[in-house]
Structures are given as structure tokens and as C-alpha cells.
Amino acid sequence: MEIQKLVLPGPGPAAPQDAALLCARLARLYDGGAAAVVCDAAAVTAPGLADVEVLARLRLAARGRPLRVTGAPPALRFLLGLVGLVELLGEAEQREPPRGVQEGVEADDPAV
């Protein structure tokens, strides 16, 4: 089982036809026996919503198979966080802990 690489075009926002072409390429990689696909986004230096759409379509095309984005610039990371696709980066979402819940209690901790 192999990990294959897919490269997003850059530097500007994705073109309308990019999503279909990349999804077809992704399907060929999985059909060819790829165990997982890593999508390199390093070339995307001026990301926009079109790039987020491409990544969302790739996620759908992966159909539950492993797909991860690497090399994403900060602006693309921010956009993926806004639309709830941060899991593509292989990072956990940062959430605030529920109010009034302590993660751990020591014997000498004062009651709150």
C-alpha cells in the first residue's frame, strides 16, 4: 500500500475546471492502489474560496479514504478553519473546554 501525492496548482486561486481535473486524478490514484493521498498545497500562495471548493470536492471524491493536505500557507489554513475543513490538515480543531469542567483534579485543589 502506497501513499501518493497530488499537487494543487498555484499561485493564484484555482480555476473552475481545476476541481474536476483534480478529482479525476484523485480517483485514478485510489483506483491504482493508493492507500492514502497527500495533497500538496505549497504552490497556493494566494488562496481564495475557489481553492477551498477544490479541497472540499477532493474530500468528497475521496469517499472516506485517507486524504491529507500538506504545505498549506497560513491564509489557506485560515480559510479551511472557517469552513470546517481543518481536519484535512491533519490537525485537531482548537475548541474551548466546556465551562465548569475541570480536566484533572488533585487532592489538594480547592473546590470551585
Residue, then its C-alpha position, 0 to 999 in steps of 0.5 A: m500500500e502506497i501513499q501518493k501525492l497530488v499537487l494543487p496548482g498555484p499561485g493564484p486561486a484555482a480555476p473552475q475546471d481545476a476541481a474536476l481535473l483534480c478529482a479525476r486524478l484523485a480517483r485514478l490514484y485510489d483506483g491504482g492502489a493508493a492507500a492514502v493521498v497527500c495533497d500538496a498545497a505549497a504552490v497556493t500562495a494566494p488562496g481564495l474560496a475557489d481553492v477551498e471548493v477544490l479541497a472540499r470536492l477532493r474530500l468528497a471524491a475521496r469517499g472516506r479514504p485517507l486524504r491529507v493536505t500538506g504545505a498549506p500557507p497560513a491564509l489557506r489554513f485560515l480559510l479551511g478553519l472557517v469552513g470546517l475543513v481543518e481536519l484535512l490538515g491533519e490537525a485537531e480543531q482548537r475548541e474551548p473546554p466546556r465551562g465548569v469542567q475541570e480536566g484533572v483534579e488533585a487532592d489538594d485543589p480547592a473546590v470551585 
